[in-house]
Amino acid sequence: MAGIGKRLVTRIGPQLAAWIIRLLHATMRIDYVNRSAADRYWQHGKPVILAFWHDQLFLMIKGYYGPEARVLISPSGDGELIARTMSCFGQGAVRGSSSRGGSAALREMVKLAREPYDLVVTPDGPKGPRHKVKMGVVQLAKLTKRPVLPMAFVASKGHRFNSWDRFLLPYPFARGVYAFGDVLTIGEHETLGEFAVRLEAAMKENTAQAVAYLEEQGVSAV
């Protein structure tokens, strides 16, 4: 996790950030799309790899209702504040990124897969390209043999920052939608590159279904 989200937490502190996340979420009208895709796993104690795009992360913690998660977070000082914010919601962190500590973080995530935790990643973080799946999540799926559950969040009103990911900060009283895609597992004879392409398409399709749901309600996604 990097960029705008970390700078916001840096300025206001993790406890206040957690309070703002809760308050903002409470003001919004929230809907879920294809929740059954998650229920098939979470209601039966089956952990997953949860994947969503970096620009959607600000309120994602409030849409998560799984058992418990370990979130991959940048090893930077700002990342420490994000990790502390996640701890306010009862979620743990694994420190690493594609550019710093990536191999060690991958090993730690694989080790955690032996426990009943969901593993959470933003496949295009921490620096992009935007909405492009990197190989970390693919390698994690291969090594752990866990299914990957796409998750998305969109809002009817909010501010898009001029950052590489066009980070979304929803406005109070907006409509918000959390959407889940059907889980994906890497095939026995599928290459890592082939699975990355398939996962990227599924994640984009999942975001599109969240946008389409809002449009069906007569509003547009920001």
N, C-alpha and C positions, 0 to 999 in steps of 0.2 A: 504494500500500500504506500502510495507516494503522492507528491504533488499537493493540490489544493486541500484535500482532506487533511493531510498532515499539518499544513500551515494553519488551518483553522483550529485544530486541536492545540497546536503549539501556542497560539495566542491566548486561548481561553482556558486551557487546562483540561485534563481528562474528566474530572468529576462534573464540571460545568458542561463540557461537551456532551456527556451522557445525559445530563438533565435536558439540554436543548433537543437532543435527538428524541427523547421520550415526549417532550412537550410538543414538538413539531408534528410528530407522528399522531399524537392524540387529537390535534386539530383537524387532521385530514380525513376525508372519506376514503376508506381503503377497501379494495376488492381483491380477490384471488382468482386466478385462472388456472385450470388444470391442477388443482390442489391434489387430486387423487394420485397424480404421478409421484408426489412426495409421500402421501399417506401410505402407499403400498410398501414403503421402506420404513418410514419413521414410526408408523403404528405397530410395526412388527419387530422393532429393535434391530433393523438392518442398516448399518451405517453406509454412507456414500461419500464420494468426492463431490462437493458442491462448487459449482463454477458459475461466476457471473462477471460481467464486464466492469472494468475499473471505474468508469464514470458513474456507475449506479450504486456505489458502495455506501453512500452516506447514511441512508435509512435501511440498508439491507439487514442489519442486525435485528430490526423490529419485525421483519417479515420471516425471520428464521424461527421455526418452532420444533426443530429436531431435538434430540436428547441432549447433546453437548457437542461443541465443536472446538477444533484447533485450527487457527487461522494463520496462513502464511503472511508475514508482515516484514517489511524492510528492516534490515539490521541497523539502520541509522538512528541517530538520537531522536529525531522526530518520530521514527517508527516506534520507539519506546513509549512515547506518549499515546500513540494509537493503541499499542498493546495494553496499556493501562486503562484506556477507555473501554476496550473489549472486556477487560476483567470486571468492570462495573456491571456488565451484563452476564457475568458468570462464564465467559468464554476465554480459553487460553490461546497462546500465540506460539508460533514457530518462527524464528527470526532468520530471514534469508531472502534473496532475490536472484534474478537471473544474472545480475552483475556482481553481487557480493554475497558470498556464503551460500551459493546455490547448491553445490554438491552436498554440503553438510546439512542444509535444510531439507533436501530431498531424502537423505538418509534418515533424518529425524522423523519426517512425515511417514516414511515407510515403516519405521519402528512403531509409530503411533497407530498405524493401521491394524496392529494386533489388538488394540483396545477398542472399545465401543464408541469411539469419537467419530463424528463427521470431520472430514478434512476439507478446508475451505481455501480456494485459490481464485485469483483474478488472472485468467490466462493471458491477458494483454498487458499486465503490469510488470514492473512498476513504471516503465517509460515508453511503452508502446512498441510497435505501431498500434493505433486504436483499433479495437475489435478484430485483432489478429491473434490466433491461438499460437502461443509459443510451446516449445517441446516439454517444458517442465511438467505440466498437467498430464501430458500424454505419457511421459515416462512413469509418472506416479500411478496412472491407471494400469500400465503394463506390469509394473513391479508388484502392486498390491492386489491386482485382479478385482478391484472394486469398480462398481458402476459409477459413471459420472452423471450427476443430475444438474442440468442447466436451470438457472434461476435468473429472473430479470425483474427490474423495477422501472416503471415509468410514471411520470406525473403530468398533470394537466397544466400546471403553472410552476415556474421556477426560473432560476438563473443558470445559464450555461457559462462557465468560466472560459477564458481564452487560454486554455491549457491543452496539452497534447491529446488528452482524453475527452475534452469538452465536459469537464466534471459538472454533474447536476446537483444543485442545491435547491430542493423543492421549497415552494412558498407555503406558509401556513394556509390552511383551509382549501388547499388544492385537492384534487382527486388523485389518488395513487393506486397503482395496480402492481401486485406481485404475480408473476407468472412462472410456471414450471413447465419444462419440456420433458418428454419421455427420456428415461435414462439411456445412456449409451455404454456399451462395453466393447473393449477392443477385441476384434476377432482373432482366432488362433493363428490365421495365416495373413492377417492384416499388418501392413507396415506401420511404423509410427507416423510417417508422413500422411498415409491414407487416413488414419484415424484422426489426425489433426485437422485435415480438411473436412471430414465428416462432423467432427465436434464443432468446428467453427460455423459451419452451415446451420447446425442445430441450434446453437446459441443465438445466431442472428434471427433465425426463424422464431425462436422463443420470444425475443424482444419484439419482433413484428406482431406476434399474437397479442402481446400486452398492449401495444399501440392500437391494434385493430379493436380490441375490447373497448378502449376509451372512445374511439371514433364511433362505435356502435351506441355509446351513451350520449353522443352529440357533442363531444369535446375532443380537442386535439392534444397530442402529447408535445411537450416542449422539447 
